[in-house]
Amino acid sequence: MEAPPFSSSCSSSPLSSTARLLSSSSSSSLLFRRNSFSKTHYSAKFKSPRNLSVRASGDSVVTLLDYGAGNVRSVRNAIRYLGFDIKDVQTPEDILKADRLVFPGVGAFAAAMDVLNKNGMAEALCSYIEKDRPFLGICLGLQLLFESSEENGPVNGLGLIPGVVGRFDSSNGFRVPHIGWNALHIKNNSEILDDIGNRHVYFVHSYRAMPSDDNKEWISSTCNYGDNFIASIRRGNVHAVQFHPEKSGDVGLSILRRFLYPKSTTTKKLTEGKASKLAKRVIACLDVRANDKGDLVVTKGDQYDVREHTEENEVRNLGKPVELAGQYYIDGADEVSFLNITGFRDFPLGDLPMLQVLRYTSENVFVPLTVGGGIRDFTDANGRHYTSLEVASEYFRSGADKISIGSDAVYAAEEYLRTGVKTGKTSLEQISRVYGNQAVVVSIDPRRVYLKNPNDVEFKAVKLKNPGPNGEEYAWYQCTVNGGREGRPIGAYELAKAVEELGAGEILLNCIDCDGQGKGFDIDLIKLISDAVSIPVIASSGAGAVEHFTEVFTKTNASAALAAGIFHRKEVPVQSVKEHLLQEGIEVRI
Ligand code: 1PR
């Protein structure tokens, strides 16, 4: 395919406060005590499926443009998994000398452009692309090729492709951010998409570029989410994708492999799928904490009580975090979440090897990883102060795609509702400003409080389908902090609406009453919250059978359903859940 001339207008823009934050957070190296931690200890039994992995020969080096925001570790891991070494861009000359360049844009548009402009990378990128050198942009790495973006803007982009990047419209009922596995509509020969077999790929973004007459020659695929937006572009050797191949399981690895081995005969066509729209997600959750011997284990509570009811009163041990996460990936989980459930009292960067768990997991697990627990400001025993942004940054650098905030989000919401002022200083606001709200989940731990009369309380109450123990017909859902230990004067409904305004991109909705009971999700609660907000809601707590997943997706607007106990105890495999959902006509990723 011949590459027509490019219309470049590489532009510069002043350094924003976001970019200053971004560069300072990314350059800060955290001085925390790393526990001695053996990789074999945590991943001894887990063997990754290597069927898609091939060894590169000859010039097996990929140049990676990583400007220090968000999770680029996953892209690195996927490239290494496919047999390539990575050379990091240090100077603009490294871009010009690259044989193949991967640009995984992460974070906000303006912040990324500021960094690129400041260090001369923008010009080098334009020059490299204009010469039709092998290029793969990912997510923001696609958006930055356009003329400008409305994200905190307008802000000028690299100007290589005609068009403005705009925000999804949530007024038509589509939740923003667009998070999850969606279908591609192939428009032109893209080569790198040749083997994907009509399967879903993983998107996570609030802004998108739209097709037009001016950019139609660039478009290789579109995706529908309220409107048709550009999912990938291709011109000559230049490719860019809005979705995340490094997070799209075997489909994504196949796309990356086609880019890295353009003339390869080693490609393997994947099983044909029937992807047509955004799939409902099935998420495996690992509650993690140190047991009494100090080993980090996956545990599971009954209504948040994680101790065995024996004389020893030990913390329940259901397996090793890295091993189990790897197994759930193989089994087809659409995401894996780690919740460090004692993070509220232990400093996550100091005492617990959660960072190592993330690092090892992300080497072999190519679906999104969320980590939560202990994300807040903290001063250690030596008086060193860590901001929640630093804690989150370290999680992102270690392989997390999203972080989840529990207790700290409750305090932030209470303060916001009390004063009506967004200070911009809460962990929620800071992290979503720097990393984008799609990277920030708020985990809610509510407990049912039964009422005879809904007017007995200032918080939103619901009429229950099943009355309470004393025949109460109503309940409100009281938020808790510190792993359910302390009730707070705020309801789940009020909290959900407040954290959406403060910048949360998704809600993980637990329910203490249902946790570990296996009797089904709390439909009243999930309906209340998923109807109240326009960000995606993950239903959690209570799954005990495949039918419970169908129920939550047919009776509420949940975007995803999460389970722990039934997966850990191997009572119901992830695949059975998906097969059942498909039989019931609910689209899921296969
Ligand atoms: O407050 O920011 O440090 O975050 C702490 C995080 O740890 C929160 O996300 C909170 O939900 C979680 N957490 C704290 N204590 C517990 C506990 O169980 N004692 N776990 C806990 C929350 C709930 C779900 C569980 C589902 C599904 N566990 O994660 O996986 O209920 O379980 P099921 O399918 O077996 O019913 P911070």
Residues whose N, C-alpha, C, O or C-beta is under 5 A from the ligand:
A	BS01	1PR	C285 D287 G301 Y304 D305 L339 N340 I341 G343 F344 G372 G373 G374 I375 S404 I405 G406 S407 D408 S443 D445 N482 G483 N510 C514 D515 G516 Q517 S540 S541 G542 A543 L562 A563 A564 G565 I566
